[in-house]
Amino acid sequence: MSLPAKRSGRGFDPERLFQHLCRNFPKPDAYWVALSGGLDSTVLLKALAEKRHRLSASLNAIHIDHGLQDDSGDWAAHCRALCDRLGVPLICKKVDARPARGESPEAAARAARYGAMETMFPPKTLLLTAHHRDDQAETVLLQLLRGAGIAGLAAMPHVKPYGEGWHGRPLLDVSRTDLLAWAEQRGERWIDDPTNASIAPDRNFLRHAILPRLKTRWTAASQRLAQSAKNCAGALEALREQAEEDLCRSKQAPDRIDLTVLARLSPFRQRALLLRWFELCGAPAPSSAKLREVLGQLLQAREDAAVCFMLGAYQLRRYVDAAWLI
């Protein structure tokens, strides 16, 4: 647990956070802060608690105990003590975050955490997590190294649907340095997760070994990477609007599109149309390589060929000049 020395912190302002939340996020029936007990979520909860009397809905917190650390019970107790001091209702929930064979521990913990919370909240709940600008920069770098397209490079959105409510990240434009300075100035206590110091996970390697080196040459590296994510998010929105128009022209029924219309589009728009169609139907998106194979079979296979692809619980079939999603 850390109790840092005090220093000035002017970069983060709870009033700006409050205004950002009011102007750019949905109006929920309840706010729930995902509280790990670390620096970022502690600052988020404390800042919102200061503005609680002006929020349009109740402020609550939830702590997920992954059971992966011997002292995870101490973390839960720390979060309870913090919420008691602030007068914020807290729910603590234990989950089984053990990874399956071949699954990364980070992915397993994330899936367990968000899966558990999604089932707990009533409709029109706004879940708030404390991802900040440096987290966004790390995500952009990770996606670049994975060869992601526009959707991946758009990284984490400020707000997205979550269950029957929303998941918001109101600190994405705030640096960790500013959060740290604000907490230090007030003598806040928080928990340091020892696993964050390991460079074995890819994200931690970027955080400890790569981003600091980048910042020695490009001091605004995190800000620029986060700005690139915003630019990609804007391009993604435009691409989705174009895909919607193309899909309207090609759709013969909710489960059927006209392949003659699809064939007239550029390859990039063809892929965007199919991905949007799959999304609207609830079918999982295939990999880039699989999507290219799907398009090739749909548009180039012999007319009498039996074209069939499995997409989760769905079958994608071609019959005459139409593609069917069954």
RAJO-V347796 format. One record per pair of residues at least 6 apart in sequence whose ideal C-beta (glycine too) atoms are under 7 Angstrom apart, sorted by the first residue. I is the first residue (numbers start at 1). GAP is how many residues later the second one is. D is the distance in Angstrom with one decimal. If there is no record, write none. Layout:
# RAJO-V347796
i = {I I}
gap = {GAP GAP}
d = {D D}
This chain:
# RAJO-V347796
i = {1 1 2 2 2 3 3 4 5 6 6 6 7 7 7 8 8 9 9 9 9 9 11 11 11 12 12 12 12 14 14 14 17 17 18 18 20 21 24 25 25 25 25 26 26 26 27 28 28 28 28 28 28 29 29 29 30 30 30 30 31 31 31 31 31 31 31 31 32 32 32 32 32 32 32 33 33 33 33 33 33 34 34 34 34 34 35 35 35 35 35 35 37 37 37 37 37 37 38 38 38 39 39 39 39 40 40 40 40 41 42 42 42 42 43 43 43 43 44 44 44 45 45 45 46 46 48 49 49 49 52 59 60 60 61 61 61 62 62 62 63 63 63 63 64 64 64 64 65 65 65 65 65 66 66 66 66 66 67 67 68 68 75 76 78 79 79 80 80 83 93 95 95 95 96 97 97 97 98 99 99 100 106 117 118 118 121 121 121 123 123 124 125 126 126 126 127 127 127 127 128 128 129 129 130 131 131 131 131 132 132 132 132 132 132 133 133 133 133 133 133 133 134 134 134 136 136 136 136 136 137 137 137 137 137 138 138 138 138 139 139 140 140 140 140 140 141 141 141 142 142 142 143 143 143 144 146 150 150 150 150 151 153 153 153 154 154 154 154 155 156 156 157 158 158 158 159 159 159 160 160 175 183 196 198 199 199 199 211 211 214 215 218 239 240 242 242 243 243 243 244 246 246 246 247 247 247 249 250 250 250 250 250 251 252 252 255 255 255 255 256 256 256 257 257 257 258 258 259 259 259 259 259 260 262 262 262 263 265 270 271 271 274 274 275 278 278 281 283 283 283 283 284 284 286 286 294 294 297 298 298 298 301 307 307 308 308 309 314 314 315 316 316 317 317}
gap = {188 190 187 188 190 184 186 180 179 178 179 181 174 177 178 173 177 169 172 173 175 176 164 167 170 162 166 167 170 33 36 37 30 153 33 36 150 149 134 101 134 143 145 100 133 140 29 29 96 97 98 137 138 28 95 96 27 28 30 95 17 24 26 27 28 29 95 97 28 29 30 89 93 95 96 8 11 12 15 28 95 7 28 93 94 95 6 10 26 27 28 44 26 38 41 42 153 154 152 153 155 140 141 144 151 90 92 131 139 89 40 141 146 148 87 136 139 140 84 86 127 16 41 43 40 142 11 10 37 39 7 29 28 29 22 27 29 29 31 55 13 16 27 29 29 31 49 52 7 11 27 28 29 6 29 31 43 46 27 30 29 41 116 16 113 11 13 10 12 7 23 17 18 21 16 11 12 15 10 6 9 8 95 10 44 45 6 42 44 41 42 41 40 39 40 42 35 38 40 41 40 42 38 40 41 25 38 40 41 39 40 42 43 44 47 39 40 41 42 89 90 93 41 42 88 19 20 36 90 93 74 84 85 88 89 65 68 69 73 16 17 13 15 85 88 89 65 69 84 60 61 64 9 10 12 9 6 82 85 86 89 85 75 76 79 75 78 79 82 74 13 16 76 10 11 14 7 8 9 6 7 47 7 8 6 6 9 10 10 11 7 6 6 33 36 27 30 29 30 33 32 19 23 27 26 29 30 12 7 8 11 12 23 6 6 70 26 69 70 71 66 67 68 20 65 66 63 64 39 40 62 63 64 61 8 11 37 36 8 25 20 24 17 20 10 7 33 44 28 29 31 42 27 28 8 25 15 22 10 9 20 25 6 10 11 7 9 7 11 12 11 7 9 7 9}
d = {6.0 5.7 6.9 5.9 5.5 6.8 5.5 4.5 6.7 5.5 5.6 6.2 6.1 5.2 6.5 6.6 6.2 6.4 2.7 4.0 6.3 4.6 6.7 3.1 6.4 5.6 4.3 5.7 4.3 3.8 5.1 5.8 5.4 6.0 4.3 6.5 5.7 5.4 6.6 6.5 5.5 5.0 6.8 6.1 6.9 5.1 5.8 5.3 5.3 5.8 3.7 6.4 6.9 5.6 4.3 6.6 5.1 5.0 6.1 5.2 7.0 6.4 5.7 6.9 5.0 6.7 5.4 6.2 4.9 6.9 5.6 6.4 5.9 5.1 6.8 6.5 5.8 4.7 6.6 4.7 5.0 6.3 6.0 6.3 6.9 4.7 4.8 5.7 4.4 6.6 5.0 5.2 7.0 4.9 5.0 4.9 6.3 4.0 5.6 5.7 6.2 6.2 6.3 6.0 4.7 3.7 5.9 6.9 5.9 4.3 6.9 6.8 6.0 4.5 7.0 4.8 6.0 5.4 6.5 4.2 6.2 5.8 6.9 6.7 6.9 6.6 5.7 6.6 4.4 5.9 5.0 5.8 6.5 4.8 5.4 5.3 4.7 4.9 6.8 6.2 5.7 4.3 6.4 4.7 5.8 5.9 4.7 6.3 5.1 5.3 6.2 6.9 4.5 6.7 6.1 3.9 5.2 6.6 5.9 6.5 5.8 6.9 5.4 4.9 5.8 6.3 6.9 5.9 6.9 3.9 5.7 4.3 6.6 4.8 6.4 5.5 4.3 4.1 6.6 5.0 3.7 6.8 5.5 6.3 6.5 4.3 6.7 6.0 5.9 3.9 6.2 5.4 3.8 6.0 5.0 5.5 5.8 6.9 4.9 7.0 5.2 6.2 6.9 5.7 5.5 5.7 4.6 6.5 6.1 4.6 6.6 5.2 6.5 5.3 6.2 6.2 6.1 6.0 5.0 5.5 6.5 4.9 6.1 4.6 5.0 5.4 5.8 5.5 4.4 5.6 6.5 6.8 4.0 3.9 5.6 5.4 5.0 5.8 6.8 4.2 5.8 6.2 5.1 4.5 6.1 5.2 5.3 7.0 6.8 6.2 6.4 6.7 4.0 5.3 6.4 6.9 6.8 5.2 5.5 4.9 6.4 5.7 6.9 6.6 4.2 5.8 4.2 4.0 5.0 4.0 5.9 6.6 6.6 6.7 5.7 5.7 5.5 7.0 4.5 6.8 5.5 6.5 6.9 6.4 5.7 4.6 5.3 5.9 6.6 6.8 4.3 5.0 6.9 5.5 6.4 6.6 6.8 4.1 5.2 4.1 6.5 6.1 5.8 4.6 5.4 5.7 5.8 5.6 4.6 4.9 3.8 5.5 6.6 5.4 5.5 6.2 6.9 6.0 5.0 6.6 5.2 7.0 5.3 6.4 6.6 5.2 6.5 6.1 6.0 6.5 4.9 6.0 5.8 5.4 5.8 6.5 6.9 5.3 6.7 5.7 5.7 6.8 6.7 7.0 5.6 5.7 6.5 5.4 4.5 6.1 4.2 6.2 5.7 4.4 6.5 6.3 5.5 6.6 4.8 6.4 5.4 5.5 5.4 6.3 4.0 5.9 5.2 4.4 5.7 6.5 4.6 6.5 5.6 4.7 6.4}
